[in-house]
């Protein structure tokens, strides 16, 4: 599969998944932090990093952690959920 297509699919699915939750979902990379609900910020962080940390806080954080982690794993992206 084309790498750029895979990244585009990962970015779109991560963003769609994050949008479903009321919780704050922040992705931390070596280059900084980004709101997972921001498609532009998400695009830059996914393309420039190879490992990620997620900080999720809010009323639906437990299900958000599970769902976001599943998307990262689906695309072979290394993630640590805090």
C-alpha positions as CSV (number, residue, x, y, z in Angstrom):
1,X,0.0,0.0,0.0
2,X,1.1,3.5,-0.8
3,X,2.7,5.1,2.4
4,X,1.1,8.5,1.8
5,X,-2.3,6.9,1.4
6,X,-1.8,4.9,4.6
7,X,-0.8,8.1,6.5
8,X,-3.8,10.0,5.1
9,X,-6.1,7.2,6.2
10,X,-4.6,7.1,9.7
11,X,-4.9,10.8,10.1
12,X,-8.6,10.8,8.9
13,X,-9.5,7.9,11.1
14,X,-7.8,9.3,14.2
15,X,-9.5,12.7,13.7
16,X,-12.9,11.1,13.1
17,X,-12.5,8.9,16.2
18,X,-11.4,11.9,18.4
19,X,-14.3,14.0,17.2
20,X,-16.7,11.4,18.7
21,X,-15.7,12.2,22.3
22,X,-16.3,15.1,24.7
23,X,-12.9,14.4,26.4
24,X,-9.8,16.4,25.6
25,X,-7.5,14.3,23.5
26,X,-3.9,15.5,23.2
27,X,-1.2,13.8,21.2
28,X,2.4,14.4,22.5
29,X,5.3,13.9,20.2
30,X,9.0,14.8,20.3
31,X,8.0,18.0,18.4
32,X,5.3,19.1,20.7
33,X,1.6,18.6,21.5
34,X,-1.5,18.7,19.3
35,X,-5.2,18.4,19.7
36,X,-6.3,15.2,18.0
37,X,-9.5,17.0,16.9
38,X,-7.4,19.4,14.8
39,X,-6.9,17.8,11.4
40,X,-4.0,20.1,10.4
41,X,-2.1,19.6,13.7
42,X,-2.8,15.9,13.5
43,X,-1.4,15.8,10.0
44,X,1.9,17.4,11.0
45,X,2.4,15.3,14.1
46,X,1.7,12.0,12.3
47,X,4.0,12.8,9.4
48,X,6.9,14.0,11.6
49,X,6.9,11.5,14.4
50,X,7.3,7.7,14.9
51,X,6.1,7.4,18.5
52,X,3.2,9.1,20.3
53,X,1.8,9.6,23.7
54,X,-1.9,10.3,24.3
55,X,-3.3,12.3,27.2
56,X,-7.1,11.9,27.4
57,X,-9.2,13.6,30.1
58,X,-12.9,14.1,30.4
59,X,-16.2,12.4,31.0
60,X,-15.8,9.6,28.4
61,X,-12.0,9.2,28.7
62,X,-12.0,5.4,29.3
63,X,-13.8,4.6,26.1
64,X,-11.8,7.3,24.2
65,X,-8.5,5.7,25.4
66,X,-9.7,2.3,24.1
67,X,-10.9,3.6,20.8
68,X,-8.0,5.9,20.0
69,X,-5.5,3.2,21.0
70,X,-7.2,0.8,18.6
71,X,-6.8,3.2,15.7
72,X,-3.1,3.8,16.5
73,X,-2.5,0.1,16.6
74,X,-4.5,-0.5,13.4
75,X,-2.0,1.6,11.5
76,X,1.1,0.2,13.3
77,X,1.8,3.5,15.1
78,X,3.5,3.2,18.4
79,X,1.5,4.9,21.2
80,X,1.6,5.1,25.0
81,X,-1.7,6.1,26.6
82,X,-1.2,8.2,29.8
